[in-house]
Amino acid sequence: MEHAARRRFLGILAGAGVVAAAGGGAAFLANARDAASYDAAVESTWRHSDHFDLPLPVAQKELVRYATLAANSHNTQPWRFRIADRAIFVAPDLRRRLSSVDPDDHHLFASLGCATENLVQAAAAFGLRANATFDPTAGGMRLDLEQAPAARSPLFDAIPRRQSTRSLFDGRAVPAEHLRLLEAAASGDGVELRLFTERTSIEDILGYLIAGNSAQMDDAAFIAELKSWLRFNSAEALATDDGLFSKCTGAPTLPSWLGRLIFSLVVTKDSENKTYATQLRGSAGVAVFISEKNEPASWSAAGRSCQRFALQATALGIRHCFINQPVEVPAVRGQFATFLGAGDRRPDLVMRFGYGPELPRSLRRPVDQVLQAV
């Protein structure tokens, strides 16, 4: 919810006299306390560790915390972690799967890859080397840990600053040397990165983005699933430590009942398509990630590649935002693959990137909530 949609949202609120009916001074004070608590939770969540010379069991929990700061769909955080003697397992939490937007769990496994990459980057700072492999038996990623000289990298330093932001970018081009660094960061794991910076190509991609978004906005199951992950105020966001908080897109905070009541008046197919068009046309480029095989191990590899791209972009002061609609709707995905010349490979993830402002941050569940008992 932003830009034209947000202006419409504010107009609806003013016309309805919502401010006057909000509940008076007591409600105002409660909202202020919730907002302060939310800001404190954000500060506690998005931070670097105070110490890196830690006993292995303590370091492993810190590595899990860094892993939870990774990108994931709808901020569902669909992962479970298990700590072994000298290993960490990253497994899917199927209770948090998105059956409508992600029926085959592609994005879920890509999210596991994103978390894995954060963990790999963080391990080096704690004097560990994390050797990551896909474990078919466990149905997720296994990271074996061994001692190594401690080393902090720009990608590790970027972890608490990385953010997928729906803000407008300013249209500036990314320098060629920075594009090369992005390509280098994303390389490996059998994943191909395609970068599009020409205006004609970006307009072509916009067509697939609008086609995918239109199909999703016409799908009642998709809308119902999306609504279930929306958080309209600080108290609601704090109660779950997950989901899509309206404040993080620049929209106003509201009582939960009111936000859900007027959601359909604000987020429409036409308003969203216009917003996406404005956002994409202001972006410096689009990144598309294509893995070798259409299977969970390759989806996780695409997530790792994408996370490295995002961390390198963050280190360079470049913003990014997922625009996965072209790969989420099967009919559109096939057409998009033809446009890409991907053959029989499945395009995995799509991002726009450029220069723009930071937006408020989302929350993550604490480590004790994502750890699986041995």
C-alpha positions as a Python dict, from the first residue, in 0.01 Angstrom:
ca = {
    (1, 'M'): (0, 0, 0),
    (2, 'E'): (180, 310, -114),
    (3, 'H'): (192, 613, -342),
    (4, 'A'): (-143, 650, -526),
    (5, 'A'): (-298, 376, -318),
    (6, 'R'): (-178, 536, 4),
    (7, 'R'): (-318, 876, -97),
    (8, 'R'): (-652, 710, -163),
    (9, 'F'): (-624, 535, 174),
    (10, 'L'): (-570, 865, 354),
    (11, 'G'): (-861, 1020, 169),
    (12, 'I'): (-1089, 739, 281),
    (13, 'L'): (-977, 786, 640),
    (14, 'A'): (-1036, 1159, 634),
    (15, 'G'): (-1375, 1126, 471),
    (16, 'A'): (-1487, 870, 722),
    (17, 'G'): (-1378, 1077, 1019),
    (18, 'V'): (-1170, 790, 1150),
    (19, 'V'): (-933, 1009, 1348),
    (20, 'A'): (-1216, 1152, 1553),
    (21, 'A'): (-1348, 806, 1626),
    (22, 'A'): (-1014, 649, 1710),
    (23, 'G'): (-1079, 634, 2083),
    (24, 'G'): (-940, 952, 2236),
    (25, 'G'): (-638, 1011, 2453),
    (26, 'A'): (-615, 664, 2608),
    (27, 'A'): (-601, 502, 2264),
    (28, 'F'): (-342, 756, 2152),
    (29, 'L'): (-119, 676, 2450),
    (30, 'A'): (-157, 302, 2397),
    (31, 'N'): (-66, 339, 2030),
    (32, 'A'): (238, 548, 2123),
    (33, 'R'): (354, 282, 2371),
    (34, 'D'): (307, 9, 2112),
    (35, 'A'): (501, 211, 1855),
    (36, 'A'): (787, 265, 2101),
    (37, 'S'): (791, -106, 2185),
    (38, 'Y'): (795, -189, 1815),
    (39, 'D'): (1091, 42, 1752),
    (40, 'A'): (1278, -118, 2042),
    (41, 'A'): (1206, -464, 1902),
    (42, 'V'): (1337, -357, 1560),
    (43, 'E'): (1656, -226, 1715),
    (44, 'S'): (1705, -552, 1905),
    (45, 'T'): (1635, -761, 1595),
    (46, 'W'): (1841, -583, 1329),
    (47, 'R'): (2179, -562, 1498),
    (48, 'H'): (2524, -713, 1494),
    (49, 'S'): (2647, -927, 1781),
    (50, 'D'): (2842, -755, 2056),
    (51, 'H'): (3099, -1038, 2071),
    (52, 'F'): (3231, -1288, 1817),
    (53, 'D'): (3475, -1492, 2026),
    (54, 'L'): (3208, -1720, 2170),
    (55, 'P'): (3185, -2086, 2276),
    (56, 'L'): (3048, -2296, 1990),
    (57, 'P'): (2698, -2357, 2140),
    (58, 'V'): (2652, -1983, 2197),
    (59, 'A'): (2792, -1898, 1854),
    (60, 'Q'): (2553, -2145, 1689),
    (61, 'K'): (2252, -1967, 1839),
    (62, 'E'): (2388, -1634, 1715),
    (63, 'L'): (2429, -1786, 1368),
    (64, 'V'): (2062, -1889, 1378),
    (65, 'R'): (1970, -1533, 1472),
    (66, 'Y'): (2159, -1399, 1171),
    (67, 'A'): (1990, -1660, 952),
    (68, 'T'): (1644, -1538, 1057),
    (69, 'L'): (1724, -1193, 912),
    (70, 'A'): (1712, -1338, 561),
    (71, 'A'): (1456, -1262, 293),
    (72, 'N'): (1138, -1473, 283),
    (73, 'S'): (791, -1456, 129),
    (74, 'H'): (525, -1254, 317),
    (75, 'N'): (765, -1250, 614),
    (76, 'T'): (626, -1592, 704),
    (77, 'Q'): (972, -1705, 822),
    (78, 'P'): (902, -2063, 707),
    (79, 'W'): (1203, -2226, 871),
    (80, 'R'): (1304, -2443, 1163),
    (81, 'F'): (1663, -2479, 1284),
    (82, 'R'): (1822, -2770, 1463),
    (83, 'I'): (2161, -2740, 1631),
    (84, 'A'): (2381, -3052, 1638),
    (85, 'D'): (2733, -3105, 1774),
    (86, 'R'): (2913, -2923, 1491),
    (87, 'A'): (2629, -2864, 1248),
    (88, 'I'): (2314, -2664, 1197),
    (89, 'F'): (2013, -2790, 1000),
    (90, 'V'): (1770, -2553, 824),
    (91, 'A'): (1440, -2728, 756),
    (92, 'P'): (1102, -2610, 623),
    (93, 'D'): (826, -2520, 865),
    (94, 'L'): (528, -2641, 664),
    (95, 'R'): (286, -2477, 907),
    (96, 'R'): (398, -2149, 749),
    (97, 'R'): (371, -2248, 386),
    (98, 'L'): (176, -2030, 141),
    (99, 'S'): (-56, -2273, -33),
    (100, 'S'): (-200, -2014, -273),
    (101, 'V'): (95, -1806, -391),
    (102, 'D'): (348, -2090, -349),
    (103, 'P'): (162, -2421, -393),
    (104, 'D'): (472, -2630, -470),
    (105, 'D'): (680, -2468, -190),
    (106, 'H'): (930, -2319, -436),
    (107, 'H'): (959, -1988, -249),
    (108, 'L'): (969, -2172, 82),
    (109, 'F'): (1285, -2359, -24),
    (110, 'A'): (1429, -2041, -174),
    (111, 'S'): (1375, -1880, 168),
    (112, 'L'): (1571, -2166, 328),
    (113, 'G'): (1851, -2086, 84),
    (114, 'C'): (1842, -1719, 183),
    (115, 'A'): (1867, -1812, 552),
    (116, 'T'): (2149, -2054, 474),
    (117, 'E'): (2350, -1785, 296),
    (118, 'N'): (2317, -1547, 590),
    (119, 'L'): (2441, -1823, 816),
    (120, 'V'): (2737, -1899, 588),
    (121, 'Q'): (2837, -1532, 576),
    (122, 'A'): (2800, -1493, 952),
    (123, 'A'): (2994, -1809, 1038),
    (124, 'A'): (3320, -1662, 905),
    (125, 'A'): (3291, -1367, 1145),
    (126, 'F'): (3271, -1614, 1436),
    (127, 'G'): (3584, -1803, 1326),
    (128, 'L'): (3390, -2085, 1161),
    (129, 'R'): (3354, -2221, 810),
    (130, 'A'): (3002, -2338, 724),
    (131, 'N'): (2992, -2602, 450),
    (132, 'A'): (2634, -2604, 321),
    (133, 'T'): (2472, -2891, 134),
    (134, 'F'): (2114, -2987, 58),
    (135, 'D'): (2017, -3288, 268),
    (136, 'P'): (1737, -3485, 95),
    (137, 'T'): (1685, -3700, 403),
    (138, 'A'): (1620, -3400, 627),
    (139, 'G'): (1441, -3217, 346),
    (140, 'G'): (1646, -2902, 396),
    (141, 'M'): (1996, -2759, 429),
    (142, 'R'): (2278, -2900, 640),
    (143, 'L'): (2568, -2676, 744),
    (144, 'D'): (2874, -2850, 884),
    (145, 'L'): (3093, -2620, 1092),
    (146, 'E'): (3470, -2626, 1125),
    (147, 'Q'): (3720, -2386, 1278),
    (148, 'A'): (3869, -2120, 1050),
    (149, 'P'): (4039, -1782, 1088),
    (150, 'A'): (3780, -1517, 1179),
    (151, 'A'): (3702, -1282, 891),
    (152, 'R'): (3430, -1020, 845),
    (153, 'S'): (3318, -953, 490),
    (154, 'P'): (3117, -664, 342),
    (155, 'L'): (2834, -911, 281),
    (156, 'F'): (2829, -1009, 648),
    (157, 'D'): (2838, -646, 759),
    (158, 'A'): (2536, -580, 534),
    (159, 'I'): (2311, -844, 696),
    (160, 'P'): (2141, -614, 954),
    (161, 'R'): (2100, -339, 691),
    (162, 'R'): (1952, -552, 412),
    (163, 'Q'): (1589, -473, 337),
    (164, 'S'): (1350, -557, 57),
    (165, 'T'): (1183, -219, 25),
    (166, 'R'): (880, -116, -176),
    (167, 'S'): (995, 245, -184),
    (168, 'L'): (1030, 440, -507),
    (169, 'F'): (1378, 443, -656),
    (170, 'D'): (1518, 757, -815),
    (171, 'G'): (1601, 621, -1162),
    (172, 'R'): (1980, 660, -1135),
    (173, 'A'): (2185, 402, -1322),
    (174, 'V'): (2409, 164, -1129),
    (175, 'P'): (2777, 204, -1233),
    (176, 'A'): (2918, -76, -1448),
    (177, 'E'): (3174, -172, -1184),
    (178, 'H'): (2898, -220, -928),
    (179, 'L'): (2696, -432, -1171),
    (180, 'R'): (3004, -654, -1206),
    (181, 'L'): (3028, -687, -828),
    (182, 'L'): (2660, -787, -813),
    (183, 'E'): (2713, -1048, -1082),
    (184, 'A'): (3018, -1185, -903),
    (185, 'A'): (2834, -1208, -571),
    (186, 'A'): (2541, -1396, -721),
    (187, 'S'): (2750, -1644, -921),
    (188, 'G'): (2784, -2008, -824),
    (189, 'D'): (2558, -2288, -701),
    (190, 'G'): (2447, -2361, -1059),
    (191, 'V'): (2239, -2042, -1070),
    (192, 'E'): (2238, -1800, -1362),
    (193, 'L'): (2182, -1430, -1299),
    (194, 'R'): (2032, -1215, -1576),
    (195, 'L'): (2060, -838, -1532),
    (196, 'F'): (1836, -606, -1733),
    (197, 'T'): (1913, -234, -1735),
    (198, 'E'): (1788, -126, -2079),
    (199, 'R'): (1455, 62, -2071),
    (200, 'T'): (1304, -154, -2347),
    (201, 'S'): (1379, -474, -2154),
    (202, 'I'): (1241, -328, -1832),
    (203, 'E'): (919, -236, -2014),
    (204, 'D'): (896, -593, -2144),
    (205, 'I'): (936, -727, -1790),
    (206, 'L'): (671, -483, -1670),
    (207, 'G'): (422, -657, -1898),
    (208, 'Y'): (484, -991, -1726),
    (209, 'L'): (474, -824, -1384),
    (210, 'I'): (132, -671, -1455),
    (211, 'A'): (1, -995, -1604),
    (212, 'G'): (107, -1190, -1295),
    (213, 'N'): (-22, -930, -1052),
    (214, 'S'): (-356, -905, -1233),
    (215, 'A'): (-404, -1281, -1213),
    (216, 'Q'): (-325, -1282, -842),
    (217, 'M'): (-550, -986, -763),
    (218, 'D'): (-836, -1168, -938),
    (219, 'D'): (-775, -1480, -726),
    (220, 'A'): (-989, -1482, -410),
    (221, 'A'): (-768, -1746, -246),
    (222, 'F'): (-458, -1534, -304),
    (223, 'I'): (-623, -1227, -150),
    (224, 'A'): (-746, -1425, 151),
    (225, 'E'): (-398, -1566, 209),
    (226, 'L'): (-239, -1223, 174),
    (227, 'K'): (-484, -1071, 424),
    (228, 'S'): (-401, -1342, 677),
    (229, 'W'): (-40, -1221, 687),
    (230, 'L'): (-114, -847, 706),
    (231, 'R'): (-42, -660, 1029),
    (232, 'F'): (-208, -319, 1051),
    (233, 'N'): (-59, -178, 1373),
    (234, 'S'): (237, -213, 1608),
    (235, 'A'): (51, -423, 1864),
    (236, 'E'): (-56, -674, 1599),
    (237, 'A'): (296, -694, 1456),
    (238, 'L'): (448, -738, 1802),
    (239, 'A'): (204, -1014, 1889),
    (240, 'T'): (329, -1236, 1605),
    (241, 'D'): (680, -1107, 1516),
    (242, 'D'): (601, -1192, 1155),
    (243, 'G'): (384, -1089, 861),
    (244, 'L'): (354, -778, 647),
    (245, 'F'): (325, -469, 866),
    (246, 'S'): (158, -181, 682),
    (247, 'K'): (403, 69, 831),
    (248, 'C'): (687, -108, 649),
    (249, 'T'): (537, -7, 314),
    (250, 'G'): (484, 354, 419),
    (251, 'A'): (111, 312, 483),
    (252, 'P'): (-61, 440, 800),
    (253, 'T'): (-120, 215, 1101),
    (254, 'L'): (-483, 137, 1191),
    (255, 'P'): (-695, -66, 1430),
    (256, 'S'): (-697, -422, 1299),
    (257, 'W'): (-1070, -433, 1231),
    (258, 'L'): (-1057, -110, 1033),
    (259, 'G'): (-753, -208, 829),
    (260, 'R'): (-920, -529, 717),
    (261, 'L'): (-1249, -353, 652),
    (262, 'I'): (-1110, -104, 404),
    (263, 'F'): (-828, -317, 258),
    (264, 'S'): (-1031, -405, -49),
    (265, 'L'): (-1107, -36, -112),
    (266, 'V'): (-738, 51, -128),
    (267, 'V'): (-552, -247, -270),
    (268, 'T'): (-712, -308, -608),
    (269, 'K'): (-579, -459, -927),
    (270, 'D'): (-566, -124, -1104),
    (271, 'S'): (-403, 65, -815),
    (272, 'E'): (-142, -205, -762),
    (273, 'N'): (-62, -227, -1134),
    (274, 'K'): (-12, 150, -1147),
    (275, 'T'): (212, 137, -841),
    (276, 'Y'): (423, -144, -986),
    (277, 'A'): (457, 41, -1316),
    (278, 'T'): (581, 355, -1138),
    (279, 'Q'): (818, 156, -920),
    (280, 'L'): (967, -49, -1201),
    (281, 'R'): (1014, 248, -1433),
    (282, 'G'): (1205, 427, -1157),
    (283, 'S'): (1436, 130, -1100),
    (284, 'A'): (1790, 104, -1231),
    (285, 'G'): (1738, -253, -1341),
    (286, 'V'): (1591, -598, -1287),
    (287, 'A'): (1769, -912, -1169),
    (288, 'V'): (1635, -1257, -1261),
    (289, 'F'): (1770, -1577, -1103),
    (290, 'I'): (1745, -1906, -1296),
    (291, 'S'): (1861, -2234, -1144),
    (292, 'E'): (1961, -2555, -1320),
    (293, 'K'): (1679, -2784, -1212),
    (294, 'N'): (1320, -2754, -1098),
    (295, 'E'): (1366, -2919, -759),
    (296, 'P'): (1406, -2810, -394),
    (297, 'A'): (1787, -2830, -393),
    (298, 'S'): (1806, -2590, -690),
    (299, 'W'): (1537, -2363, -545),
    (300, 'S'): (1747, -2335, -230),
    (301, 'A'): (2055, -2260, -443),
    (302, 'A'): (1861, -1979, -612),
    (303, 'G'): (1777, -1840, -269),
    (304, 'R'): (2143, -1842, -169),
    (305, 'S'): (2243, -1663, -490),
    (306, 'C'): (1966, -1408, -446),
    (307, 'Q'): (2065, -1340, -85),
    (308, 'R'): (2427, -1279, -184),
    (309, 'F'): (2308, -1039, -452),
    (310, 'A'): (2094, -855, -197),
    (311, 'L'): (2376, -833, 56),
    (312, 'Q'): (2622, -707, -205),
    (313, 'A'): (2366, -452, -323),
    (314, 'T'): (2317, -336, 36),
    (315, 'A'): (2692, -304, 85),
    (316, 'L'): (2702, -78, -224),
    (317, 'G'): (2411, 138, -109),
    (318, 'I'): (2173, -12, -365),
    (319, 'R'): (1814, -95, -266),
    (320, 'H'): (1624, -396, -391),
    (321, 'C'): (1269, -530, -391),
    (322, 'F'): (1115, -861, -495),
    (323, 'I'): (873, -852, -789),
    (324, 'N'): (807, -1225, -816),
    (325, 'Q'): (466, -1213, -983),
    (326, 'P'): (609, -1317, -1326),
    (327, 'V'): (733, -1644, -1174),
    (328, 'E'): (446, -1711, -932),
    (329, 'V'): (162, -1753, -1184),
    (330, 'P'): (230, -2070, -1389),
    (331, 'A'): (82, -1942, -1716),
    (332, 'V'): (281, -1620, -1693),
    (333, 'R'): (595, -1802, -1578),
    (334, 'G'): (603, -2008, -1898),
    (335, 'Q'): (579, -1697, -2111),
    (336, 'F'): (843, -1524, -1901),
    (337, 'A'): (1078, -1821, -1941),
    (338, 'T'): (1037, -1795, -2320),
    (339, 'F'): (1116, -1422, -2303),
    (340, 'L'): (1430, -1505, -2105),
    (341, 'G'): (1533, -1782, -2341),
    (342, 'A'): (1559, -2009, -2039),
    (343, 'G'): (1467, -2324, -2230),
    (344, 'D'): (1313, -2583, -2001),
    (345, 'R'): (1456, -2420, -1689),
    (346, 'R'): (1227, -2247, -1442),
    (347, 'P'): (1291, -1881, -1358),
    (348, 'D'): (1313, -1868, -979),
    (349, 'L'): (1318, -1513, -844),
    (350, 'V'): (1288, -1157, -975),
    (351, 'M'): (1411, -834, -814),
    (352, 'R'): (1415, -470, -911),
    (353, 'F'): (1705, -262, -782),
    (354, 'G'): (1815, 101, -765),
    (355, 'Y'): (1864, 392, -528),
    (356, 'G'): (1599, 503, -283),
    (357, 'P'): (1507, 561, 82),
    (358, 'E'): (1494, 307, 362),
    (359, 'L'): (1152, 217, 502),
    (360, 'P'): (1057, 93, 851),
    (361, 'R'): (1168, -263, 919),
    (362, 'S'): (974, -580, 986),
    (363, 'L'): (1025, -809, 1285),
    (364, 'R'): (1160, -1162, 1319),
    (365, 'R'): (1070, -1432, 1566),
    (366, 'P'): (1328, -1486, 1842),
    (367, 'V'): (1572, -1775, 1821),
    (368, 'D'): (1394, -1987, 2082),
    (369, 'Q'): (1081, -1988, 1867),
    (370, 'V'): (1255, -2118, 1555),
    (371, 'L'): (1479, -2378, 1720),
    (372, 'Q'): (1365, -2737, 1689),
    (373, 'A'): (1418, -2965, 1985),
    (374, 'V'): (1677, -3236, 1925),
}
